[in-house]
Amino acid sequence: MELKNMFKELKNDFPASIIVFFVALPLCLGIALASGAPLFSGIIAGIVGGIIVGSASGSPLGVSGPAAGLAVIVLTSIATLGSWEMFLMAVVISGMIQLALGYAKAGFVAYFFPNSVIKGMLTGIGLLIILKQIPHALGWDKDAMGDDAFMQADGQNTLSEIGQALNFITPGAVLIGAISLAILIFWDKVLMKKHKIFQIIQGPIVVVAFGILMNYCFQNGILDYSLSAKQVVSLPVPSSFSDFLTQFTFPDFSALTNIEVYKVAIVIAIVGSLETLLCVEATDKLDPDRRITPTNRELKAQGLGNIVSGLIGGLPITQVIVRSSANINFGAKTKMSAILHGFFLLISAVTIASLMNMIPLASLAAILLMVGYKLAKPALFTEMYKLGWEQFIPFTMTVVAILATDLLKGITVGILFGIFYTLRHSYRNSHHLKDRVKNEDGQVVHHIVLAQEVSFFNKASIIETLDLITEDSKVVIDFSKSKSIAYDVLEIIKDFEIHAKTKNITVEKIKFSPSL
C-alpha cells in the first residue's frame, strides 16, 4: 500500500527530488571537505541516505545524508584514530548502536522537545542558511558549503565572512546569483499561480540550467566574466567505471579491538540520533498533512544507513533539515522524493560529473536563500510573541543560540529555557490557597489545596505559603486531589506541624496517608 501511494504522487515527488539533489550535491561535498574526509565520502553518504535510509524510514518527507553538525566530530575523530579506515569502523559500530536504540524504543526522546524550541530551531536554521549563503552568492567561497557553525574553519565567523565577501565580490557570481534569485521569486509569486506546468517544472531546476548556461558563456568568452574552480561544484570525475569503484573504501576490521573506536562510535550514535530526532520533529511540523514519523523506526533506518555507509567509505548519516525543508517547500508528497534524490546522486557521480561541475555555487546559493526565507518568515516572530513569554523566550533564545554557536548547542539552550518555564509553571501551580474564613471558635482558617503532582521543585512555594500562616489560626492541608507528593514536601509539612504547636496553629489534613 505504501509503495502504491509513493508512485501515485510521482508527479510531485519527481521534480522535488531533482531540486533536493541539486541542494544536496554541494552540501555533501562541502561537509566532506569540512570533515577532513575524502570528498567522495560525502557523496556516498548522500546516496546511502537517499536510497537505503529513505527506503527503510517511516518519514514521508525527511531527507537523510551527511550532517554539518557531525563535521567537527568527524575531523577530530579521524585525527584521534589515526586513519580514515579506522574511523569507518566506528561509523559501522555507531549504526549498530542506533539499531539497538531503535529496538529499545529510545525514539520517545523526540517527544520531549518543546514546540517553541522546534520552531526556534527551524527559524534559526533559516536565518543561518541566509547568512551562510550570502558570501557564496557574492562569489566568496572560502568556507565550505554546508558549514553551520558560527566559528568557521577559515578563521572567520558567520558575520565577519559576509564582510570579507563584500571586499572580494566576483561580478560573474553576483550576476548569476541575482538573476537566479529573481527567477525564483517570480516563479514562486507569479508563474506558479498562472499554470500547473510551472508547478511541475520548478524554479530551482530552471535556475540550475540557467547557471550552467551562464558558466558556459563565461568559459567560451561569450560574456566577459569568469568563475574560478572554487566557485563551482567540484564533484570528483572518474575516468572509467573501474576508476569510479576505486573511490569506495572499506573499514579496517582490525580496529574492532581498539577501545577508542568504540568511544567515537558512541559519540556519533548519540549526537547523530539526537540530530535525527530533532529533524524528525521539525519535519513533521513542516509537513502540510501533519503526518507523524515513527521515531523508533527512524532510529533503525539511520542505524542501517550508517552501517552501509561505513562499510563502503561514507560519512555518518543523520536526517537533515536543510534538505528536508527544501523537499517540503518544493512540493514532495512521499518518501519517493528522498529515494530518487539518492539515485540522482549515484547516476551523476557515475555518468555526468563533468556537467555537474559546471553548476555555479551562486545558483545553488540563490536556491538555499529561498529555502532559508521560507523557514524564517518574519511573521513567525509575531505569531510566537502573541503566544506569550513562555513560548516566545525559548523560541528567541533557540534562534540566537543557533546563530551564535551551532545546531545542538542552540537546541540545548532553548531546552534549558523551556525547562525553566516548566519549573516556573510548576512552582506557581503546586497548590492554591482558598479564601480565609473564621470558624465557630473565631479562628482564622487557611485552606491549602495541593495539586495532583507535587514535586521537590515546589518546596519553595509551599514553604512561602506556610510561612504566611498567622498565629492562633487553623490551617487545613487538603491532599484529596493529590496522586503523587515528593518526600521533600512531606518532610516540610511534618516540620511545619511540629513548629505550628509553638504558634498555637491547629493543623488538619484531609485524605492523607496516616504514615505522615
Residue, then its C-alpha position, 0 to 999 in steps of 0.5 A: m500500500e505504501l509503495k502504491n501511494m509513493f508512485k501515485e504522487l510521482k508527479n510531485d515527488f519527481p521534480a522535488s527530488i531533482i531540486v533536493f539533489f541539486v541542494a544536496l550535491p554541494l552540501c555533501l561535498g562541502i561537509a566532506l571537505a569540512s570533515g577532513a574526509p575524502l570528498f567522495s565520502g560525502i557523496i556516498a553518504g548522500i546516496v546511502g541516505g537517499i536510497i537505503v535510509g529513505s527506503a527503510s524510514g517511516s518519514p514521508l518527507g525527511v531527507s537523510g545524508p551527511a550532517a554539518g553538525l557531525a563535521v567537527i566530530v568527524l575531523t577530530s575523530i579521524a585525527t584521534l584514530g589515526s586513519w580514515e579506515m579506522f574511523l569507518m569502523a566506528v561509523v559501522i559500530s555507531g549504526m549498530i548502536q542506533l539499531a539497538l536504540g531503535y529496538a529499545k524504543a529510545g525514539f520517545v526522546a523526540y517527544f520531549f522537545p518543546n514546540s517553541v524550541i522546534k520552531g526556534m530551531l527551524t527559524g534559526i536554521g533559516l536565518l543561518i542558511i541566509l547568512k551562510q549563503i550570502p558570501h557564496a552568492l557574492g562569489w566568496d567561497k572560502d568556507a565550505m558549503g554546508d558549514d553551520a557553525f558560527m566559528q568557521a574553519d577559515g578563521q572567520n565567523t558567520l558575520s565577519e565572512i559576509g564582510q570579507a565577501l563584500n571586499f572580494i565580490t566576483p561580478g560573474a557570481v553576483l550576476i548569476g546569483a541575482i538573476s537566479l534569485a529573481i527567477l525564483i521569486f517570480w516563479d514562486k509569486v507569479l508563474m506558479k499561480k498562472h499554470k500547473i506546468f510551472q508547478i511541475i517544472q520548478g524554479p530551482i531546476v530552471v535556475v540550475a540550467f540557467g547557471i550552467l548556461m551562464n558558466y558556459c558563456f563565461q568559459n567560451g568568452i561569450l560574456d566577459y566574466s569568469l568563475s574560478a574552480k572554487q566557485v563551482v561544484s567540484l564533484p570528483v570525475p572518474s575516468s572509467f567505471s573501474d576508476f569510479l569503484t576505486q573511490f569506495t573504501f572499506p573499514d579496517f576490521s582490525a580496529l574492532t579491538n581498539i577501545e577508542v573506536y568504540k568511544v567515537a562510535i558512541v559519540i556519533a550514535i548519540v549526537g547523530s540520533l539526537e540530530t535525527l530526532l530533532c529533524v524528525e520533529a521539525t519535519d513533521k511540523l513542516d509537513p502540510d498533512r501533519r503526518i507523524t514519523p515513527t521515531n523508533r523506526e527512524l532510529k533503525a533506518q539511520g542505524l542501517g544507513n550508517i552501517v552501509s555507509g561505513l562499510i563502503g567509505g561514507l560519512p555518518i548519516t543523520q536526517v537533515i533539515v536543510r534538505s528536508s525543508a527544501n523537499i517540503n517547500f518544493g512540493a514532495k508528497t512521499k518518501m519517493s522524493a528522498i529515494l530518487h534524490g539518492f539515485f540522482l546522486l549515484i547516476s551523476a557521480v557515475t555518468i555526468a560529473s563533468l556537467m555537474n561541475m559546471i553548476p555555479l555555487a551562486s545558483l545553488a546559493a540563490i536556491l538555499l536563500m529561498v529555502g532559508y526565507k521560507l523557514a524564517k518568515p518574519a511573521l513567525f516572530t509575531e505569531m510566537y510573541k502573541l503566544g506569550w513569554e513562555q513560548f516566545i523566550p525559548f523560541t528567541m533564545t533557540v534562534v540566537a543560540i543557533l546563530a551564535t554557536d551551532l545546531l545542538k548547542g542552540i537546541t540545548v539552550g532553548i531546552l534549558f529555557g523551556i525547562f525553566y518555564t516548566l519549573r516556573h509553571s510548576y512552582r506557581n501551580s503546586h497548590h492554591l490557597k482558598d479564601r480565609v474564613k473564621n470558624e465557630d471558635g473565631q479562628v482564622v482558617h487557611h485552606i491549602v489545596l495541593a495539586q495532583e503532582v507535587s514535586f521537590f521543585n515546589k518546596a519553595s512555594i509551599i514553604e512561602t505559603l506556610d510561612l504566611i500562616t498567622e498565629d492562633s489560626k487553623v490551617v487545613i492541608d487538603f491532599s484529596k486531589s493529590k496522586s503523587i507528593a515528593y518526600d521533600v514536601l512531606e518532610i516540610i509539612k511534618d516540620f511545619e506541624i511540629h513548629a505550628k504547636t509553638k504558634n498555637i496553629t491547629v493543623e488538619k489534613i484531609k485524605f492523607s496517608p496516616s504514615l505522615 
